[in-house]
Each structure stands twice: as structure tokens, then as C-alpha cells.
Amino acid sequence: MAPPSPHDRRRKDEDEDDPVEQMISRTGCAELHYAVQECMAEHQDWRLCQSHVKTFKDCMMNFQIAQKQQLMKQQQQQPTASKSAPS
């Protein structure tokens, strides 16, 4: 029996606990990630998939920027403990 293809993205029970899959799903970029993988499986040449890679990269960058902005906003809204503590 042939080993499973590393590009086979059909969901299996053990895939449900994959931390990388979970992280990508939380970004909202999962479908773009799967498109990159499908392109790679189809063409077997990463150079032919650069448009998919760029789209996925842009999605991930946008997510990271939004996360950073949200974190900075939360930090600005929280008063620092050192300012409110008596000397």
C-alpha cells in the first residue's frame, strides 16, 4: 500500500488536534492555505504557485497587523499598576 500523500488535505480525526491547522483556522486564512497546498500538489513546483503564496502571505500579514493593533489598544486602555500603586 502506498504511503499517504503529504498534500492530501482531507480531514481526518487526528487532523482535528493539529495545532498548526488550528492556528491557521483562527486567522481566517485557512482556505488560502489549502489553495497553496492544492497548487503545490497539482504542479509539484512551488514557482508555479507564487500567486497563491502571495495571497496567503498577505492574509496572514493582515491578521498579524490586526492582532498587533488590538493588543496595543488593550495595553493603552489598561492603567499601569505602577502608576496607581503608592510609593
PEZIZI-V594159 format. One record per residue. N is the residue number from 0. RES is the residue in three letters. SS is DSSP state (h for helix, s for strand, l for the rest). PHI is phi in degrees with one decimal (999 if undefined). Layout:
n | res | ss | phi
N | RES | SS | PHI
N | RES | SS | PHI
This chain:
n | res | ss | phi
0 | MET | l | 999
1 | ALA | l | -73.9
2 | PRO | l | -66.7
3 | PRO | l | -65.1
4 | SER | l | -70.3
5 | PRO | l | -67.9
6 | HIS | l | -97.8
7 | ASP | l | -75.9
8 | ARG | l | -98.6
9 | ARG | l | -63.0
10 | ARG | l | -74.3
11 | LYS | l | -123.0
12 | ASP | h | -56.9
13 | GLU | h | -69.6
14 | ASP | h | -69.7
15 | GLU | h | -62.3
16 | ASP | h | -99.4
17 | ASP | l | -67.9
18 | PRO | h | -63.8
19 | VAL | h | -67.7
20 | GLU | h | -61.1
21 | GLN | h | -64.2
22 | MET | h | -63.8
23 | ILE | h | -65.5
24 | SER | h | -62.5
25 | ARG | h | -68.0
26 | THR | h | -79.6
27 | GLY | l | 85.8
28 | CYS | l | -108.2
29 | ALA | h | -60.3
30 | GLU | h | -62.6
31 | LEU | h | -69.1
32 | HIS | h | -62.9
33 | TYR | h | -63.6
34 | ALA | h | -63.8
35 | VAL | h | -62.2
36 | GLN | h | -63.8
37 | GLU | h | -65.4
38 | CYS | h | -61.5
39 | MET | h | -61.6
40 | ALA | h | -66.5
41 | GLU | h | -72.5
42 | HIS | h | -95.9
43 | GLN | l | 54.9
44 | ASP | l | -152.4
45 | TRP | h | -60.4
46 | ARG | h | -65.0
47 | LEU | h | -81.6
48 | CYS | h | -113.9
49 | GLN | h | -63.3
50 | SER | h | -66.5
51 | HIS | h | -66.6
52 | VAL | h | -62.5
53 | LYS | h | -63.0
54 | THR | h | -62.8
55 | PHE | h | -64.3
56 | LYS | h | -60.2
57 | ASP | h | -61.5
58 | CYS | h | -62.4
59 | MET | h | -64.9
60 | MET | h | -63.5
61 | ASN | h | -61.7
62 | PHE | h | -63.2
63 | GLN | h | -64.5
64 | ILE | h | -63.4
65 | ALA | h | -62.9
66 | GLN | h | -63.8
67 | LYS | h | -63.8
68 | GLN | h | -63.7
69 | GLN | h | -64.6
70 | LEU | h | -63.9
71 | MET | h | -64.0
72 | LYS | h | -64.1
73 | GLN | h | -63.4
74 | GLN | h | -66.7
75 | GLN | h | -70.4
76 | GLN | h | -79.8
77 | GLN | l | -89.3
78 | PRO | l | -70.4
79 | THR | l | -75.1
80 | ALA | h | -67.0
81 | SER | h | -69.5
82 | LYS | h | -74.8
83 | SER | h | -91.1
84 | ALA | l | -80.0
85 | PRO | l | -68.3
86 | SER | l | -81.3
